[in-house]
Amino acid sequence: MNSANSENIANGYVQMSKISTRLAAIEPSATLAVTQKTGELRAKGIDVIGFSAGEPDFATPQHIIEAAKAALDAGATRYTPAAGTVALKRAVAAQNERVRKISTSDEQVIICTGAKHVLYNFFMAVLDVGDEVLIPSPFYVSYPDQVRLAGGIPVMVPTFAHDNWVMDPSLLEKAVTSRSKVLLLNSPSNPTGGLYNRDQMKAVVDKAISLGLYVISDEIYRDLVYDDHEFVSAMYSPDVDMSRIFIVDGVSKTYAMTGWRIGWGIGDPEIVAAMTKIQGQAITNPTAISQEAALAAVEGPLDFLPGWKQQYQARRDAFVAGLNAIDGMECKMPPGAFYVFPDVTQILPKMAPGSTDIDFAKWLLENANVAVVPGTPFGAPGYIRLAYATSMELIIEGLSRMTIACRKL
Ligand SMILES: Cc1ncc(COP(=O)(O)O)c(C=O)c1O
């Protein structure tokens, strides 16, 4: 430090706060907060049933674990290219051709440390300070804060339960300003479980492109759709303008690989190159051994999935029936993901006038020993989110506890 600097500091001219101003508007993750509170109560010996974590309760399939072990023995312990190994990028490109029927090259693929990291790299790559990102509300809790961290401004576009949480393109148009740059889609959705059908996806994507927006589509739940519903990607046809659509995907949900931290982005090579630059400076590369595990997942059989989906669907059905039987709760049947999202507005006044979903979630934790996430941090006051990526026994027991507790209101 030169003497002028130290003099200025001594005189109080330079006052630096410890934490950057960039972080001032950022919230800690609400779902992680509930999970943490659940852990604290459990540590005190209280038997809490947790419906807060969005994480499959199944173990990673054995063939993936074996492939990872073999890769370790074969020396997959070194740096890899920043955007991921060529083998994994090729496997992801080939999977994209199978799933979305879009011919895909290596340069259109980047491997990152989880789907969340893909989103973060994307926003860092495309947003200038003040650029707006349109986000259908309710939304995954991390979206607005990621946009803010990258200097952007999240702008919420409302969606409604009576539209099955699918965005009306005319509301998108209404929300657009001269600073709007990106539309962020998420189908199937966390927290609502909502799903866009082909016509709805086409209408929204076409409208966004006609408004000059880029579309980033978080498709991490694409394999988890139930009944006779069909997943439709934002890349819904080879005829759409591929330079305007960016896909977020990964192994976390489909293959029960949340802790391996591998996700990928697929889109415009220029955006992929920009994200690779950021990634190279920030983390060098995603973990070598996890990329080998992800390669085994993407190239391997999906024979475990129908059984898992059957279980998810049965749990969902039990949850929806049980929640609707509680006086004052209203729960629609979600077509995808692994969340139910009941409307609890009729129950709230029974607690005390002016009570919120946040009060209700706290009340459930204390009075039913059941952990749920309030809707407010997802942009949906009056709702709660419960994950059914947990056993049927715990769902039945949790429903029974909630039913008994809510009778006292
Ligand atoms: C909609 C959505 N996107 C992204 C993620 C994060 O995925 P990953 O664990 O691969 O980072 C989640 C996790 O809950 C999610 O629900």
The ligand as an SDF file (V2000), in Angstrom:
LIG
                    3D

 16 16  0  0  0  0  0  0  0  0999 V2000
  -35.7660  -25.7140  -12.0390 C   0  0  0  0  0  0  0  0  0  0  0  0
  -34.4240  -26.1050  -11.5360 C   0  0  0  0  0  0  0  0  0  0  0  0
  -33.3470  -25.7500  -12.2370 N   0  0  0  0  0  0  0  0  0  0  0  0
  -32.1090  -26.0780  -11.8350 C   0  0  0  0  0  0  0  0  0  0  0  0
  -31.9190  -26.7950  -10.6710 C   0  0  0  0  0  0  0  0  0  0  0  0
  -30.5200  -27.1010  -10.2370 C   0  0  0  0  0  0  0  0  0  0  0  0
  -30.0490  -28.2680  -10.7810 O   0  0  0  0  0  0  0  0  0  0  0  0
  -28.5650  -28.7620  -10.4550 P   0  0  0  0  0  0  0  0  0  0  0  0
  -28.6290  -29.4820   -9.1440 O   0  0  0  0  0  0  0  0  0  0  0  0
  -28.1760  -29.6560  -11.5870 O   0  0  0  0  0  0  0  0  0  0  0  0
  -27.7020  -27.5590  -10.3640 O   0  0  0  0  0  0  0  0  0  0  0  0
  -33.0110  -27.1890   -9.9050 C   0  0  0  0  0  0  0  0  0  0  0  0
  -32.8090  -27.9160   -8.6330 C   0  0  0  0  0  0  0  0  0  0  0  0
  -33.6710  -28.0390   -7.8020 O   0  0  0  0  0  0  0  0  0  0  0  0
  -34.2950  -26.8340  -10.3550 C   0  0  0  0  0  0  0  0  0  0  0  0
  -35.3920  -27.1840   -9.6650 O   0  0  0  0  0  0  0  0  0  0  0  0
  1  2  1  0
  2  3  1  0
  2 15  2  0
  3  4  2  0
  4  5  1  0
  5  6  1  0
  5 12  2  0
  6  7  1  0
  7  8  1  0
  8  9  2  0
  8 10  1  0
  8 11  1  0
 12 13  1  0
 12 15  1  0
 13 14  2  0
 15 16  1  0
M  END
$$$$
